[in-house]
């Protein structure tokens, strides 16, 4: 950036008076110091690295302190030998040298010194910059130093408040390629020497556009010079303005075609080396008394439509570098008259793009009543930024060639979302006549709309769980990656009370929860997807409702009561059941024995057996006599067999008889044996 750097030293601060004249003691000290230093250098008594010795040497009686500073100034001025001396001597700072030059230049005379014979005469040539003047100079220094630059054209301008006549101006400059500035010398500024006006063109001197430059100027009149002005500091690249671009206009079929050339298109030296970085702003208006200005951004080759027919329009164009925050100068104003547009029914009209969840469709209308086919073409956007002709770089979209429908799916060509595309429709009839529609711009992430997300809800013990599916279904990851989606969840109680509050929460994840639910209540949820970066939002999803479980306090109380009662019943019923069971077994065993005597035993002797556990009165025993009969041997044998069988059975059944019955049975057996015998 350009700035003026004021000097810190003055003539009085350096102990230098401005009242010296030719032949004064100051001039003699300067000459003595210069010659003395050269002699020391030849004798090798002054070493480059011994700055302290140099200071001590120049403070000898032969070289006073005043001559030391004067010597330093002239050693700094010019000449190869003097440059070697100043590299050895490093006596004072650059700021002091500049101040000494401003203070002493009007006081010293060079012509006579330059004529001095001997080996040192040529070395005194730098003293020619000193002018002979009797008394103090009346010339004032130039003020308000400014540099105006357009592209690579640099102009130095200043003001001069003096009333002097026949005054000329000369400037010097220097530049720094690095931070080391102590050794940089001032040089005459080409194009700015002995000029009579208060401006000069020094474009030829500036070749390092990114380096820091210093410029200063002074007034001159014959042998008299003014002090140097303040230093103007600048970096050419940031000081220069962008020049006006070139433009060409063509009016045809109701539109204006404009072609823009970069600001330095025809120049060898260029400040702005990257033409593709330029952006162009157009200002257009009707050439009338109540004109309204319209601004828009355009490409190097652009078509301006939506213009009134048979109307004169004026326009101008400006080039800018947005990344460098630089705006250029407007081009000269150009005016052109529009023509009437021919309405061709064959052309497709109302061309528009509908895009949802990265699925892109082009739609258009037609007024043509006969057979017509369409080719949908596209152009990659960056080609329009070039200054070349892109008319031959349009391509057909696969699947949208020679179609009769008035729509086309062109999602296949959207291979990147970082750029943009242009589309148009070419209509062709049976006679091979074609017509091109207006172009539409497609910036994928701007043109695309976000669809509603999918929603599922579920209930756990105390939470309502919300599961969100990104827009686009199975391909929803594409939307999430490009838009960094967030979700706006609305939920409410679906009850007869219409005053129920709708609550909202925003989440980044696809899973959300809602707490503090009311039991036995129907909750409804709907979700909206949105992108803060692109300021886009979807429609809300369909409502999803679910009822929360009832209050669990009462069921728990009932369950606890039931369990307690059941436990109490078990404590009482278990011993009671055991007692009843034992009693039942005793009764059953007594009254209903499980084992009964055999029937042949029960009816033997004509009496029934009774329970052995019951006491009975003893019945009287009848006395029976045995009647003897004669039985044949065969019959006796049969009967004996039956008897034997009966005897065995009686023995078995005797287990169920008491002792008396057993003894009785034995007696009966004995009697029977006797009878058989």
C-alpha positions as CSV (number, residue, x, y, z in Angstrom):
1,X,0.0,0.0,0.0
2,X,1.2,3.5,-0.8
3,X,2.1,5.7,2.1
4,X,4.3,8.7,2.9
5,X,7.2,8.2,5.3
6,X,8.2,11.4,7.1
7,X,11.8,12.0,7.9
8,X,12.9,12.2,11.5
9,X,16.0,14.4,11.3
10,X,16.3,18.1,10.6
11,X,19.2,20.3,9.7
12,X,19.4,21.7,13.2
13,X,19.3,18.2,14.7
14,X,22.5,17.3,12.8
15,X,24.3,20.5,13.8
16,X,24.4,21.8,10.2
17,X,23.8,25.4,9.4
18,X,22.3,26.6,6.1
19,X,24.2,29.8,6.0
20,X,27.5,28.4,4.5
21,X,28.7,29.9,1.3
22,X,31.2,28.8,-1.3
23,X,34.6,28.5,0.2
24,X,33.3,28.1,3.8
25,X,34.9,26.0,6.5
26,X,32.2,23.3,6.0
27,X,33.1,22.8,2.4
28,X,36.9,22.6,3.2
29,X,36.2,20.0,5.9
30,X,34.3,17.9,3.4
31,X,37.1,18.0,0.9
32,X,39.7,17.3,3.5
33,X,37.7,14.3,4.9
34,X,37.2,12.8,1.5
35,X,40.9,13.0,0.4
36,X,42.0,11.8,3.8
37,X,39.8,8.8,3.7
38,X,41.0,7.8,0.2
39,X,44.6,8.1,1.4
40,X,43.9,5.8,4.4
41,X,42.3,3.3,2.1
42,X,45.3,3.2,-0.2
43,X,47.6,2.7,2.8
44,X,45.4,-0.1,4.1
45,X,45.1,1.7,7.4
46,X,41.3,1.5,7.3
47,X,40.0,-2.1,7.5
48,X,36.5,-3.0,6.4
49,X,35.5,-4.7,9.7
50,X,37.1,-2.1,12.0
51,X,34.3,0.4,12.3
52,X,35.5,1.6,15.7
53,X,39.0,2.3,14.3
54,X,37.3,4.2,11.4
55,X,35.4,6.4,13.7
56,X,38.6,7.1,15.7
57,X,40.6,7.8,12.6
58,X,38.1,10.3,11.3
59,X,38.0,12.2,14.5
60,X,41.7,13.1,14.3
61,X,42.5,16.9,14.0
62,X,42.8,16.5,10.3
63,X,39.1,15.3,10.1
64,X,36.7,17.1,12.4
65,X,33.4,15.5,13.5
66,X,31.5,17.7,11.0
67,X,33.7,16.4,8.1
68,X,33.0,12.8,9.2
69,X,29.3,13.1,8.6
70,X,29.8,15.0,5.3
71,X,32.2,12.4,4.1
72,X,29.7,9.7,4.9
73,X,27.0,11.4,2.7
74,X,29.3,11.7,-0.3
75,X,30.6,8.2,0.0
76,X,27.0,7.0,-0.1
77,X,26.1,9.0,-3.2
78,X,27.6,7.4,-6.3
79,X,30.6,5.8,-7.9
80,X,32.1,2.3,-7.7
81,X,35.0,3.5,-5.5
82,X,32.7,5.4,-3.2
83,X,30.5,2.4,-2.9
84,X,33.5,0.4,-1.7
85,X,34.3,3.1,0.8
86,X,30.7,3.2,2.2
87,X,30.8,-0.5,2.6
88,X,33.9,-0.2,4.7
89,X,32.9,2.8,6.7
90,X,29.2,2.1,8.0
91,X,29.3,5.3,10.0
92,X,25.7,6.5,10.2
93,X,22.2,5.3,9.4
94,X,20.5,5.7,6.1
95,X,18.0,8.2,7.6
96,X,20.8,10.5,8.6
97,X,22.3,10.2,5.2
98,X,19.1,11.3,3.6
99,X,18.8,14.2,6.0
100,X,22.4,15.3,5.3
101,X,21.7,15.2,1.6
102,X,18.6,17.4,2.0
103,X,20.5,19.8,4.3
104,X,23.8,20.2,2.5
105,X,22.9,19.9,-1.2
106,X,22.1,23.7,-1.5
107,X,25.4,24.7,0.2
108,X,28.1,22.9,-1.8
109,X,29.7,23.6,-5.2
110,X,31.0,20.9,-7.5
111,X,32.3,22.5,-10.6
112,X,35.7,23.6,-9.2
113,X,36.1,20.4,-7.3
114,X,35.6,18.4,-10.5
115,X,38.5,20.3,-12.1
116,X,40.9,19.5,-9.4
117,X,44.0,17.8,-10.9
118,X,45.4,14.6,-9.5
119,X,44.1,11.1,-9.0
120,X,41.2,12.4,-6.8
121,X,39.6,14.8,-9.3
122,X,37.2,12.2,-10.8
123,X,36.2,10.9,-7.4
124,X,34.8,14.3,-6.6
125,X,32.2,14.0,-9.4
126,X,29.3,13.3,-7.0
127,X,29.7,16.9,-5.7
128,X,28.0,18.1,-9.0
129,X,24.7,17.5,-7.3
130,X,25.6,20.4,-5.0
131,X,24.6,23.8,-6.4
132,X,26.3,27.1,-5.8
133,X,24.0,29.5,-4.0
134,X,24.7,32.6,-2.1
135,X,22.5,32.6,1.0
136,X,19.6,30.4,1.9
137,X,17.4,28.7,-0.8
138,X,13.8,30.0,-1.2
139,X,12.5,26.9,-3.1
140,X,9.9,24.9,-1.2
141,X,9.6,21.1,-1.3
142,X,6.7,19.6,-3.3
143,X,3.8,18.3,-1.3
144,X,0.9,15.8,-1.5
145,X,2.9,13.2,-3.3
146,X,0.6,10.6,-5.0
147,X,1.0,7.8,-7.5
148,X,-1.9,6.9,-9.8
149,X,-1.6,3.6,-11.6
150,X,-3.8,1.9,-14.1
151,X,-2.6,-1.6,-15.1
152,X,1.1,-1.0,-15.7
153,X,0.8,2.7,-16.3
154,X,2.2,4.8,-13.4
155,X,1.9,8.5,-13.0
156,X,3.5,10.6,-10.2
157,X,1.6,13.7,-9.2
158,X,2.3,16.4,-6.6
159,X,1.4,19.9,-5.5
160,X,3.7,22.9,-5.3
161,X,2.8,25.9,-3.2
162,X,5.7,28.2,-4.1
163,X,5.3,31.3,-6.2
164,X,8.6,30.8,-7.9
165,X,8.8,30.9,-11.7
166,X,10.9,28.7,-14.0
167,X,10.8,25.8,-11.5
168,X,11.3,22.3,-12.7
169,X,11.0,19.0,-10.8
170,X,13.1,15.9,-10.5
171,X,12.3,12.6,-8.8
172,X,14.3,9.7,-7.5
173,X,13.2,6.2,-6.5
174,X,14.5,2.9,-5.0
175,X,13.0,-0.5,-4.4
176,X,13.6,-3.3,-1.9
177,X,13.5,-6.9,-2.9
178,X,13.9,-8.0,0.8
179,X,13.9,-6.5,4.2
180,X,17.5,-5.2,4.0
181,X,17.2,-1.6,3.0
182,X,20.4,0.0,4.3
183,X,22.4,-0.5,1.2
184,X,19.7,0.4,-1.4
185,X,20.6,3.5,-3.3
186,X,18.4,6.2,-4.7
187,X,18.3,6.5,-8.5
188,X,16.9,9.0,-10.9
189,X,13.3,8.2,-11.8
190,X,13.1,7.8,-15.6
191,X,10.5,10.2,-17.1
192,X,10.5,12.4,-14.1
193,X,13.6,14.6,-14.6
194,X,13.4,18.3,-15.1
195,X,9.7,18.3,-15.8
196,X,7.8,21.5,-15.8
197,X,4.3,20.2,-14.9
198,X,3.3,18.7,-11.7
199,X,3.0,15.1,-12.9
200,X,5.2,12.7,-14.8
201,X,4.9,9.2,-16.2
202,X,7.4,6.7,-14.8
203,X,5.9,3.4,-16.1
204,X,9.1,2.3,-17.7
205,X,10.8,2.3,-14.3
206,X,8.4,-0.1,-12.6
207,X,9.2,-3.8,-13.3
208,X,8.9,-5.4,-9.9
209,X,5.2,-5.3,-9.2
210,X,5.3,-7.0,-5.8
211,X,8.3,-5.1,-4.2
212,X,8.2,-2.1,-2.0
213,X,9.1,1.2,-3.8
214,X,10.0,4.6,-2.4
215,X,9.6,7.8,-4.5
216,X,10.7,11.4,-3.6
217,X,10.8,14.6,-5.6
218,X,12.3,18.1,-5.3
219,X,12.0,21.5,-7.0
220,X,14.9,23.0,-9.0
221,X,15.6,26.4,-10.5
222,X,18.9,26.9,-12.3
223,X,21.6,26.1,-9.6
224,X,19.1,26.1,-6.8
225,X,17.3,23.0,-5.4
226,X,14.7,22.5,-2.7
227,X,14.8,19.9,0.1
228,X,13.5,16.5,-0.9
229,X,9.8,15.9,-0.3
230,X,8.5,13.3,2.0
231,X,9.0,9.7,0.8
232,X,6.0,8.0,-0.9
233,X,6.0,4.3,-0.3
234,X,4.0,1.9,-2.5
235,X,3.7,-1.7,-3.7
236,X,2.7,-1.5,-7.4
237,X,0.3,-4.4,-7.5
238,X,-1.8,-3.0,-4.6
239,X,-1.5,0.6,-5.8
240,X,-2.6,-0.1,-9.4
241,X,-6.2,-0.1,-10.5
242,X,-7.7,-2.5,-13.0
243,X,-8.1,-0.8,-16.4
244,X,-11.4,-0.8,-18.4
245,X,-12.1,-4.0,-20.4
246,X,-12.8,-3.9,-24.1
247,X,-16.3,-4.7,-25.4
248,X,-18.0,-5.6,-28.7
249,X,-21.8,-5.4,-29.2
250,X,-24.1,-7.1,-31.7
251,X,-27.9,-6.6,-31.8
252,X,-29.9,-9.5,-33.3
253,X,-33.3,-11.1,-33.0
254,X,-34.3,-8.9,-30.0
255,X,-31.2,-9.6,-27.9
256,X,-27.8,-8.0,-27.5
257,X,-24.7,-10.2,-27.8
258,X,-21.7,-8.8,-26.0
259,X,-18.1,-9.9,-26.1
260,X,-15.7,-8.7,-23.4
261,X,-11.9,-8.7,-23.7
262,X,-9.6,-8.5,-20.6
263,X,-8.2,-5.1,-19.5
264,X,-4.6,-5.8,-20.8
265,X,-5.5,-7.9,-23.8
266,X,-3.2,-6.0,-26.2
267,X,-0.4,-5.2,-23.9
268,X,3.0,-6.9,-23.6
269,X,3.6,-6.0,-20.0
270,X,0.8,-7.2,-17.8
271,X,0.0,-6.4,-14.2
272,X,-2.9,-9.0,-14.1
273,X,-1.5,-12.2,-15.4
274,X,-4.5,-14.5,-14.7
275,X,-7.3,-13.4,-17.1
276,X,-9.6,-16.2,-15.8
277,X,-9.7,-14.6,-12.4
278,X,-11.6,-11.6,-13.7
279,X,-15.3,-11.2,-13.0
280,X,-17.3,-8.8,-15.2
281,X,-20.1,-6.5,-14.0
282,X,-22.5,-5.0,-16.6
283,X,-24.6,-1.9,-16.1
284,X,-27.3,-1.3,-18.7
285,X,-30.1,1.2,-19.1
286,X,-32.4,2.6,-21.7
287,X,-31.2,5.8,-23.4
288,X,-34.0,7.9,-22.0
289,X,-34.5,10.7,-19.5
290,X,-36.1,8.4,-16.8
291,X,-33.8,5.5,-17.3
292,X,-33.4,2.8,-14.6
293,X,-30.0,1.2,-14.3
294,X,-29.8,-2.5,-14.1
295,X,-26.6,-4.4,-13.0
296,X,-25.7,-8.0,-13.5
297,X,-22.8,-10.3,-13.7
298,X,-21.8,-11.5,-17.2
299,X,-19.4,-13.8,-18.9
300,X,-16.8,-12.8,-21.5
301,X,-19.4,-13.9,-24.1
302,X,-22.9,-13.1,-23.0
303,X,-26.4,-12.7,-24.4
304,X,-28.6,-10.0,-22.9
305,X,-32.3,-10.8,-23.3
306,X,-35.6,-9.5,-21.8
307,X,-35.1,-6.2,-23.7
308,X,-37.8,-4.1,-25.3
309,X,-37.7,-4.1,-29.1
310,X,-36.7,-1.1,-31.2
311,X,-35.2,0.5,-28.1
312,X,-31.7,2.1,-27.6
313,X,-29.8,0.7,-24.7
314,X,-26.5,2.0,-23.3
315,X,-24.1,-0.1,-21.3
316,X,-20.7,-0.2,-19.7
317,X,-18.6,-3.1,-18.2
318,X,-16.3,-3.3,-15.3
319,X,-13.6,-5.9,-14.5
320,X,-13.1,-7.0,-10.9
321,X,-10.9,-9.3,-8.9
322,X,-13.1,-10.4,-6.0
323,X,-10.4,-12.4,-4.2
324,X,-8.1,-9.3,-4.1
325,X,-11.0,-6.9,-3.3
326,X,-10.1,-4.9,-6.3
327,X,-12.5,-3.2,-8.7
328,X,-11.5,-1.8,-12.0
329,X,-12.5,1.1,-14.1
330,X,-15.6,1.0,-16.3
331,X,-15.3,0.8,-20.0
332,X,-16.5,3.7,-22.2
333,X,-20.3,3.8,-22.6
334,X,-21.6,2.0,-25.7
335,X,-25.1,2.3,-27.0
336,X,-27.0,0.0,-29.4
337,X,-30.6,-0.3,-30.6
338,X,-32.5,-3.6,-30.3
339,X,-34.4,-5.4,-33.1
340,X,-37.8,-7.2,-33.1
341,X,-37.7,-10.8,-32.1
342,X,-39.1,-13.3,-34.6
343,X,-41.6,-15.6,-32.8
344,X,-40.8,-19.1,-34.1
345,X,-43.4,-21.6,-33.0
346,X,-41.0,-24.4,-33.4
347,X,-38.8,-23.3,-30.5
348,X,-39.4,-24.8,-27.1
349,X,-40.7,-22.3,-24.5
350,X,-40.9,-22.1,-20.7
351,X,-37.8,-24.3,-20.2
352,X,-37.5,-25.1,-16.5
353,X,-35.7,-27.5,-14.2
354,X,-37.4,-29.5,-11.5
355,X,-35.0,-31.3,-9.1
356,X,-35.8,-33.3,-6.0
357,X,-33.3,-35.3,-3.9
358,X,-30.6,-34.9,-6.7
359,X,-33.0,-36.2,-9.4
360,X,-33.0,-33.6,-12.2
361,X,-35.7,-33.2,-14.9
362,X,-36.0,-30.6,-17.6
363,X,-39.5,-29.6,-18.7
364,X,-40.6,-27.4,-21.6
365,X,-43.7,-26.4,-23.6
366,X,-44.2,-26.3,-27.3
367,X,-46.6,-24.4,-29.6
368,X,-45.7,-26.4,-32.7
369,X,-48.7,-28.5,-33.9
370,X,-46.9,-30.8,-36.3
371,X,-44.4,-33.6,-35.7
372,X,-41.3,-32.3,-33.8
373,X,-38.4,-34.0,-32.1
374,X,-36.1,-32.6,-29.5
375,X,-32.4,-32.9,-28.5
376,X,-31.5,-31.7,-25.0
377,X,-28.0,-30.2,-24.9
378,X,-25.7,-29.2,-22.0
379,X,-22.6,-27.1,-21.6
380,X,-20.2,-27.3,-18.6
381,X,-20.3,-24.0,-16.9
382,X,-16.6,-23.2,-16.7
383,X,-16.3,-23.0,-20.5
384,X,-18.3,-19.8,-20.4
385,X,-15.6,-18.2,-18.2
386,X,-13.1,-18.6,-21.1
387,X,-12.7,-15.9,-23.7
388,X,-12.8,-18.6,-26.4
389,X,-15.8,-19.4,-28.5
390,X,-17.8,-22.2,-26.7
391,X,-20.7,-22.5,-29.3
392,X,-19.2,-25.7,-30.6
393,X,-18.8,-27.3,-27.2
394,X,-22.4,-28.1,-26.5
395,X,-23.1,-31.8,-26.0
396,X,-26.2,-34.0,-26.3
397,X,-27.6,-35.6,-23.1
398,X,-27.7,-39.4,-23.4
399,X,-31.3,-40.6,-23.3
400,X,-32.6,-37.2,-24.4
401,X,-31.8,-37.4,-28.1
402,X,-34.6,-37.4,-30.8
403,X,-37.3,-37.6,-28.2
404,X,-40.9,-36.5,-28.7
405,X,-41.7,-35.9,-25.0
406,X,-41.5,-32.5,-23.5
407,X,-39.4,-33.6,-20.5
408,X,-36.0,-35.3,-19.9
409,X,-34.2,-36.8,-17.0
410,X,-30.6,-35.4,-17.1
411,X,-29.4,-36.7,-13.7
412,X,-26.7,-38.8,-15.5
413,X,-24.7,-35.7,-16.5
414,X,-24.5,-34.3,-12.9
415,X,-21.2,-35.8,-12.1
416,X,-20.0,-33.1,-9.7
417,X,-21.8,-30.6,-7.5
418,X,-18.9,-28.1,-7.3
419,X,-19.6,-26.7,-10.8
420,X,-22.6,-25.7,-12.8
421,X,-24.2,-26.5,-16.1
422,X,-26.2,-24.8,-18.9
423,X,-29.0,-26.6,-20.7
424,X,-31.0,-25.8,-23.8
425,X,-33.5,-27.6,-26.1
426,X,-33.0,-28.0,-29.8
427,X,-36.3,-28.5,-31.6
428,X,-36.3,-30.0,-35.1
429,X,-39.3,-30.6,-37.5
430,X,-39.7,-33.0,-40.3
431,X,-38.0,-30.6,-42.7
432,X,-34.8,-30.6,-40.6
433,X,-35.4,-27.0,-39.5
434,X,-34.1,-26.4,-36.0
435,X,-34.6,-23.8,-33.3
436,X,-32.7,-23.4,-30.0
437,X,-34.5,-22.4,-26.8
438,X,-33.3,-20.1,-24.2
439,X,-30.6,-21.4,-21.9
440,X,-31.2,-22.4,-18.3
441,X,-28.5,-22.5,-15.6
442,X,-28.3,-25.5,-13.3
443,X,-26.2,-25.2,-10.1
444,X,-26.9,-28.6,-8.6
445,X,-26.9,-27.9,-4.9
446,X,-28.8,-24.6,-5.4
447,X,-31.4,-25.9,-8.0
448,X,-32.1,-29.1,-6.1
449,X,-34.9,-29.2,-3.5
450,X,-34.8,-31.3,-0.4
451,X,-37.6,-33.9,-0.1
452,X,-39.4,-34.9,3.2
453,X,-37.6,-37.5,5.3
454,X,-39.0,-40.8,6.5
455,X,-40.2,-41.3,10.1
456,X,-40.8,-44.2,12.4
457,X,-41.8,-44.0,16.0
458,X,-41.7,-46.4,18.9
459,X,-42.4,-46.4,22.6
460,X,-40.2,-47.8,25.4
461,X,-40.8,-47.5,29.1
462,X,-40.5,-43.8,29.5
463,X,-39.3,-42.5,26.1
464,X,-40.7,-41.9,22.6
465,X,-38.1,-43.0,20.1
466,X,-38.0,-41.3,16.6
467,X,-36.1,-43.0,13.8
468,X,-35.5,-40.7,10.8
469,X,-34.6,-41.8,7.2
470,X,-32.8,-39.1,5.2
471,X,-34.6,-37.7,2.1
472,X,-34.1,-39.8,-0.9
473,X,-34.7,-43.2,0.7
474,X,-32.0,-45.7,0.0
475,X,-29.9,-42.9,-1.7
476,X,-30.3,-40.5,1.2
477,X,-26.6,-40.6,1.9
478,X,-26.1,-38.4,-1.1
479,X,-28.3,-35.7,0.3
480,X,-26.7,-36.0,3.8
481,X,-23.2,-35.7,2.4
482,X,-23.9,-32.6,0.2
483,X,-26.2,-30.6,2.5
484,X,-25.1,-31.5,6.1
485,X,-28.7,-32.0,7.0
486,X,-30.3,-31.3,10.3
487,X,-33.8,-32.2,11.4
488,X,-36.7,-30.3,12.9
489,X,-39.0,-32.5,15.0
490,X,-42.5,-31.5,15.8
491,X,-44.5,-33.6,18.4
492,X,-47.8,-33.0,20.2
493,X,-50.6,-34.8,22.1
494,X,-53.4,-35.8,19.7
495,X,-56.4,-35.2,21.9
496,X,-59.7,-33.4,21.6
497,X,-58.2,-30.4,23.2
498,X,-57.2,-28.2,20.2
499,X,-55.2,-26.0,22.5
500,X,-52.5,-28.7,23.0
501,X,-49.1,-27.1,22.5
502,X,-46.9,-28.3,19.6
503,X,-43.4,-28.7,20.8
504,X,-40.2,-28.6,18.6
505,X,-36.7,-29.9,18.9
506,X,-33.8,-29.8,16.4
507,X,-31.3,-32.6,16.1
508,X,-28.3,-33.5,13.8
509,X,-28.6,-37.3,14.2
510,X,-31.2,-39.5,12.6
511,X,-32.3,-40.8,16.0
512,X,-34.2,-38.7,18.5
513,X,-36.0,-39.3,21.8
514,X,-38.8,-37.4,23.6
515,X,-39.2,-37.8,27.4
516,X,-41.7,-36.7,30.0
517,X,-44.6,-38.5,28.3
518,X,-48.1,-38.7,29.7
519,X,-49.5,-42.3,30.1
520,X,-52.3,-43.5,28.0
521,X,-51.9,-40.6,25.5
522,X,-51.7,-40.6,21.7
523,X,-48.6,-38.7,20.6
524,X,-48.0,-37.6,16.9
525,X,-44.7,-36.7,15.2
526,X,-43.6,-35.1,12.0
527,X,-40.1,-34.2,10.8
528,X,-38.6,-31.6,8.5
529,X,-35.1,-31.8,7.0
530,X,-33.2,-28.5,6.5
531,X,-29.7,-27.2,5.6
532,X,-28.5,-24.0,7.2
533,X,-25.6,-23.6,4.7
534,X,-27.9,-23.5,1.6
535,X,-30.9,-22.1,3.4
536,X,-33.1,-24.9,2.2
537,X,-35.8,-27.0,4.0
538,X,-38.1,-29.8,3.0
539,X,-41.8,-30.3,3.4
540,X,-42.8,-32.0,6.6
541,X,-43.1,-35.8,6.6
542,X,-46.4,-37.6,7.2
543,X,-47.7,-37.7,10.7
544,X,-46.8,-40.8,12.7
545,X,-48.8,-41.4,15.9
546,X,-48.4,-43.9,18.7
547,X,-50.1,-44.3,22.1
548,X,-48.2,-44.4,25.3
549,X,-48.8,-47.3,27.9
550,X,-51.2,-46.7,30.8
551,X,-50.2,-45.6,34.3
552,X,-48.3,-48.5,35.9
553,X,-48.8,-47.5,39.5
554,X,-52.3,-49.0,40.0
555,X,-51.4,-52.3,38.2
556,X,-48.4,-52.6,40.5
557,X,-50.6,-52.1,43.6
558,X,-53.1,-54.7,42.4
559,X,-50.3,-57.1,41.6
560,X,-48.7,-56.6,45.0
561,X,-52.1,-57.1,46.8
562,X,-52.8,-60.3,44.8
563,X,-49.4,-61.7,45.6
564,X,-49.7,-60.9,49.3
565,X,-53.2,-62.4,49.5
566,X,-52.1,-65.5,47.6
567,X,-49.2,-66.0,50.0
568,X,-51.5,-65.7,53.0
569,X,-53.9,-68.2,51.6
570,X,-51.1,-70.6,51.0
571,X,-49.9,-70.3,54.6
572,X,-53.3,-71.2,55.9
573,X,-54.4,-73.7,53.3
574,X,-51.3,-75.8,53.3
575,X,-51.6,-77.3,56.9
576,X,-55.4,-77.5,56.7
577,X,-55.1,-79.4,53.5
578,X,-52.6,-81.8,55.1
579,X,-54.9,-82.5,58.1
580,X,-58.0,-83.1,55.9
581,X,-56.0,-85.4,53.7
582,X,-54.9,-87.5,56.6
583,X,-58.4,-87.8,57.9
584,X,-59.7,-88.7,54.6
585,X,-57.2,-91.5,54.3
586,X,-58.2,-92.9,57.7
587,X,-61.9,-92.8,57.0
588,X,-61.4,-94.4,53.6
589,X,-59.2,-97.1,55.1
590,X,-61.7,-97.9,57.7
591,X,-65.0,-97.7,55.9
592,X,-63.9,-98.4,52.4
593,X,-60.9,-100.7,52.5
594,X,-59.1,-101.2,49.3
595,X,-58.9,-105.0,49.6
596,X,-62.0,-107.3,49.9
597,X,-62.0,-111.1,50.8
598,X,-62.7,-113.4,47.9
599,X,-66.3,-114.3,47.2
600,X,-65.8,-118.0,47.8
601,X,-64.5,-117.1,51.3
602,X,-67.1,-114.5,52.0
603,X,-69.9,-117.1,51.3
604,X,-68.1,-120.1,52.8
605,X,-70.2,-121.6,55.7
606,X,-73.1,-119.3,54.9
607,X,-71.8,-116.3,56.8
608,X,-70.1,-113.0,55.9
609,X,-66.8,-111.7,57.2
610,X,-66.9,-108.5,59.1
611,X,-64.3,-105.9,59.7
612,X,-61.6,-107.0,62.0
613,X,-61.4,-103.6,63.6
614,X,-65.0,-103.6,64.8
615,X,-66.0,-105.4,67.9
616,X,-69.0,-107.8,67.6
617,X,-70.9,-110.0,69.9
618,X,-70.0,-113.6,69.8
619,X,-72.7,-115.5,67.9
620,X,-73.8,-118.9,69.1
621,X,-72.3,-121.8,67.3
622,X,-74.7,-124.2,65.9
623,X,-74.0,-127.9,66.4
624,X,-74.1,-129.8,63.1
625,X,-74.0,-133.5,62.5
626,X,-72.4,-135.1,59.6
627,X,-74.5,-137.4,57.4
628,X,-72.6,-140.2,55.9
629,X,-73.4,-141.1,52.3
630,X,-72.1,-143.6,50.0
631,X,-70.4,-142.0,47.1
632,X,-68.8,-143.7,44.2
633,X,-65.1,-143.7,43.9
634,X,-65.1,-141.5,40.8
635,X,-67.3,-138.9,42.4
636,X,-65.2,-139.0,45.5
637,X,-62.1,-138.3,43.5
638,X,-63.6,-135.4,41.8
639,X,-64.9,-134.0,45.0
640,X,-61.5,-134.5,46.6
641,X,-59.9,-132.5,43.9
642,X,-62.4,-129.8,44.4
643,X,-61.8,-130.0,48.0
644,X,-58.1,-129.6,47.6
645,X,-58.7,-126.6,45.5
646,X,-61.1,-125.2,48.0
647,X,-58.7,-125.9,50.8
648,X,-55.9,-124.0,49.1
649,X,-58.2,-121.1,48.5
650,X,-59.3,-121.2,52.1
651,X,-55.7,-121.0,53.2
652,X,-55.3,-117.9,51.1
653,X,-58.3,-116.2,52.3
654,X,-57.5,-117.1,55.9
655,X,-55.1,-114.1,55.9
656,X,-58.1,-111.9,56.3
657,X,-59.7,-113.9,59.2
658,X,-59.2,-113.7,62.9
659,X,-57.8,-116.4,65.1
660,X,-61.1,-118.0,65.9
661,X,-62.1,-118.4,62.3
662,X,-58.7,-119.9,61.6
663,X,-59.2,-122.5,64.3
664,X,-62.6,-123.2,63.1
665,X,-61.4,-123.8,59.6
666,X,-58.8,-126.2,60.8
667,X,-61.5,-128.3,62.6
668,X,-63.7,-128.3,59.5
669,X,-60.8,-129.6,57.5
670,X,-60.2,-132.4,59.8
671,X,-63.8,-133.4,59.8
672,X,-64.0,-133.3,56.1
673,X,-60.9,-135.5,55.8
674,X,-62.5,-138.1,58.0
675,X,-65.7,-138.1,55.9
676,X,-63.8,-138.7,52.8
677,X,-61.9,-141.5,54.2
